[in-house]
Amino acid sequence: MSTVFALYTSELRARAGYACLSLAATRGVCYRYGDLFVYRWTSPILKNSVYSLLCTSMMEVLQVYRMVAGYTRVLLWFPYARYTLWAFRAPSFYKYEKTMWATRALTLVGVLYVCGSFVYTMVLPCLASF
């Protein structure tokens, strides 16, 4: 019994390590290409607006880069984190439970991206023009 527990804890430790490594890698990539992400995230908002992004201090610029990199990192990392959790939990489910949870997980990721793209393309430009 203790060998099975040790096997599961070592698998959990390996999966947590990979998750942390992937989170760090996406943070580096998102911070490196932060200016492109800032442009892509703000272009629909500022397209038909008389306003522009104006920063009055250097700390505001760094804060914007950090926030955009953080949000983009979480958005890119979320499906991998869900898969890691699923791969760890799936062997303990019955067949009908696997079907139910797989459907819920795919629906959750799909709804997240559909709602996010709707807010990004429809709601934010309307709020910026208001």
CORSUL-V100657 format. One line per field, one symbol per residue. phi: phi as a letter, one per 20 degrees, with the letter a starting at -180 (. if undefined). A space follows every 10 residues. Layout:
phi = ???
This chain:
phi = .fffffffff ffffffffff ffffffffff ffdfffffff fdfffefdde ebecdebfff ffffffffff ffffffegff ffffffffeg feefffffff ffffffffff fgffffffff edffffffef
